[in-house]
Amino acid sequence: MAQGPSYAYFQGRIVPIEEAKVSVMTHALNYGTGAFGGVRAYWNDDEQQLFIFRPLDHFKRVLNSAKLLMMDLPHTPESMLAILIDLLRTENYRGIDVYIRPLIYKSSTVIGVRLHDLECDFTMFAQPFGSYIPNEEGSRVTFSAWRRIDDNMIPARGKITGAYANSAFIKTDAALNGFDEALVLDHNGHISEGSAENFFMVRDGVVITPPVTTNILEGITRRTVIQLLRDEMGLPVEVRDIDRTEVFVADEAFFCGTGVQVVAITEVDHRPVGTGKMGPVVRQLRQLYFDLVRGKLPRYREWNVPVYDSQA
């Protein structure tokens, strides 16, 4: 990871990051009553341009999380995008890829567990960011002993801060046992997702991924990948429940998400996936994806929002 951010959007303006602070009494800090997004911006060296990937979709999801948490924010996806462009220009990030963290939170400084009758706020920062999982072309994965939170407990379709304690238990157990990541089952015993990634596998030429009803995040990268697989690679994609042992006999498997991007899974619980090396589907998909997010696929150019003026 490179150096952290110098600025943040906080309480209605862009301020030095040192000034973006909340009280220890903040409701979201005490009770997990916040939600966040994860957005990436990619540097295109040929055009000397930083492209934000699908920001309006990300900000729409943040505002949907606000609905779940009974937050009334004076923002639209478009106004949030304008703030982000201003923030990135203030940071003047060039020649590097960037991860952006929009965060909405209950900002009242009160004691008491609830969602109603509380103030809320929106903040955002951005920092240089590389790979989330170091072994992107050959990650080693285990099935977690922890189950994914259920929609009737905490809605997984919202990136709610308190819910990520579940992900933290999953990720730490996997890491301390020598794995790169974990696969998580839902309460019906079907594969849900990784600790913070959507899951896909390939069997007999068909790409398969769990449905949103298995308590997964409704991933924007997931939607992007499905479109690339179908429209660019000509592969059928099935959305259905996946049993645990299916992964052991899969030809290929991978994670995807804004943070993780596209990561090949080559081993699950000490069993090789396919040949035990990144397969041709994941290899081609990764190439397409990284061309896409850097604005190199004209067909999808509307998903790439430039930060700097064309003369910059």
N, C-alpha and C positions, 0 to 999 in steps of 0.2 A: 504494500500500500504506500502511496505517496503522501505528501504532507496534507494535513487536514484543511478545512475551509477557513477563509479569513472573514467571511461575512455570513449573515443570515437575514432572512426576512422574518421580522419579529414585531408583534404588536403594531402592525400596519406600516412598517418602514424597513428599509435595509439598514442594518446596523453592524458594527464590528462583532464578530462571533463572541467575544468576551462579554458583550452586553446582552446577549440572548440568554437570559437566565430566568428561572421560575423559583417561586418559594417552595420550601420543603413541605408546606401545607397544601400545595396544589393537588386538587382532587385526583387528577390523572396519575400523578406520581404515587399516591397512596392506594388507589383502587384500580389502576389499569384502564381507566375510562378515556382512552384515546384511540386513534386509528392512524395508520400511516400508509404511505405509498412508496413505491420504489420505481424510479424513472432513470433511464440511462441516456446519456448523450455521447455520441461517437465522433471522433475526429476523422475527417476525410482529408488526407494529405494532398491529394491531387487538386482539390478545390480550396484548400486552406480554410475549411469550414467545419464548425461544430454542429452536428445534427442531433436534435432531440428526437427520440424514437417514440412515436404514438403518444405524445403528451396529453392530448385531449381525452383519449380513452383512459389514461391513468387518472386524470383529475376527475373524470366522471365517476370512476370507482371510489375515489376518496370521498366525493360528495354523497355517494350511495352509502358509504360507511357512516357518514354524518347522520343520514336518515335513521340508520339502525340504532345509533346512539342518542337519538333525540337532540341533535344539534341543529341550530338554525344559523348557518354561516352566510355572510353577505358576499358570496363569491359564486362565480360560474367557472366552468372549465376554461373558458376563454380568458377571464380575468386572472385566473391562476397561471395560465401560460404567459400572459404579459408580465406578471411578477417574476416568473422563472427566467424569462429572457433578460430582464433587467438585472436579476441576480447574477446570471452567468456572465453578462457583459461586465458587471462590476468586478467579478472575480478575474475576468480576462483569461479564462482557461483556453490555452492553445496547445496543439501538439499532443494532447492527452485525452483519454476517455474519462468520463465523469459519471458519478452516481449521484442522483438527486433524491433527497428525502423530504417530501411534504408530510407534515404531521398536524393533525387536528386533535384537540384535547380539551377536556373539561378544566377550565382555568380557575374556577372558584377556589378560594382557600378556606374550605370548610371541612368538618368531620361529619361523615354520614354517608352510608352506601346507598346510592340512588343514581338515576339518570336525569330526573326532572328538576326544574328550578335551579339550574346551574348555568353559569356563564361558560362560554367556549371560545376558543381562539384557534388561529391557524399560523403555523410557522413553517419555514422551509430553509434547507441549506443544501450545499452541493460540494462534493469533494472528488479529487482524482481517485479512480478505482480501477483495479485490474480484475483478476480472476477471483471468484468466490471460492471455488474448489480448485486447488492446485493441479490435481490430476484430471484435467478436462478430457483427455483422450483415453483414460483408462481408470475410472474411479472404482474403488472397492467398497461394497455396500453390504449392510446387514439388515435383517428384519428387526425392528425395534420391539421391545417388550411393552412399550407404552402404546396406547391406542390414540387415534386422532380424536380430538374434541368433536362432539356431535352438534348438529345444527340447533337442537333443542337445549343445548348447554350454552355454547357461545357460537354465534354464526361464523363459520369458516369463510364464507364468501365476503366477509368484511375483514380487513387487515387490522383487527382490534389488538391494541398493545397487550392487554392482559392475557390474551389467548396465546401469546408467543412464549409464555412459560412452558406450555406443552411442547413447543418446538425446541426450547432450550434443553429440557430433559432428554428429548430424543437425540439431539445433535451431540450433547456432551457424552451420553452413554456410548454412542457410536465412536466418537473420536477417542475416548479413553480406552476403548477396546481395539484400537488400531485400524478403524475403518474411516473412509472419507465421508460417508453419509449413511443414512438409514432409510429404509422403506417402512411406512406406517400402515397398519390395518385399521379399517373402520370397525364399528361395533358388531357388524355382521361378518367380520373375518375377511372382507375383501380389501384389496389394495386401495389405499386412499391416495397418498402422495409421499414425497420425502419430507424432511423436517421443514423445508421452506421451498419446495420445488414441485412442479407437476411431473407426472411419470408417463412414459410411453414404452411400449415394447413392440418388437417385430416378430411375427410368427408366420412362416410360409407365405411371405410376400405381402402380408397385411399388417398395417400399423394399428395398434390397439391402445386405447387410453381410457382411464376410468371416467364415469359420468360425474357431473357436478353434484349429483345426489349422494356421492360417497364422501361428503364433507371435505371437498377440495376447495382451494381458492379458484375462483373463476378467472384463470390466468389470461392476461393479455398476450403474453408470449405463447401460451398454449394455443390460443386462437390463431396467432400468426403462424405457428409451426404447422397446424392442421391445414391451413391454406397453402403453405409452401409444399407440403407433402402431396396434397391432392392436385394443385394447379401447376406446379413447377416440376414435380417428380413423377406425377402420374400414378401415385400409389393409393390404394383404397385405405381409408381410415375408419375403423370401427370404434364407437364409443359405447363401452359395456363394462360390466363388472369383471374384475380380473382376480382369479384365485391365486393364492400364494405360490403354489407349486408350478403354476404356468411360467413364472419367471425363470425357474430352473431349466426349463426346456425351450426358452425363447432363443431366437437366432441373434437378436440384438436388443438392447434396451438403452434408454437415456432419460436424463432429467432435463427440464427446461424451466426457465423463469427469467425475469429481468435481471436479478442478481447473478444467478448461476449461468445464464445464457443457454448454451446447449452442451451438455456434458455426457460423454459416453459412459455407460455402466458395463464394465467388463468382468466383474466378479460379484456374486451375491452369496454371502455365507460360505465362503471358501469354494464355491462352485463356479467354474467359468461360464460366462454368458456367451453362447455361440462358440467361437474359436478362442475366446479369452482375450481378444483384441478388438479394437474399434472396427465395426463393420462398415460396408459400403454405403448403407442407407444413412447412418449417422454421419459418416465422413462427408457425403454430398450435402446433407442438410446443414451441417456446420458451415460449410463454404457458402452456401446460399444465404444463411442467416447473417453471417458477418458481412457479406456484400450488401445485403438488404439494409442493415442498420446503419451502414456508412453511406447510404444514399447512392449505391452503385447499381441498383436495379430500377430502371426508369418506370417500370410498370407500377411500382409501389412508392413512387417518389412523394406522394401526398402524405405518407406516414413520417417523412423526414422533415422536421421543422428547423430551418437554419437559425443560428443565434446571431451571427454577425451579418452586416450588410455585405452585398456581393463584392463591393470594392475592398472589403477588409482583407 
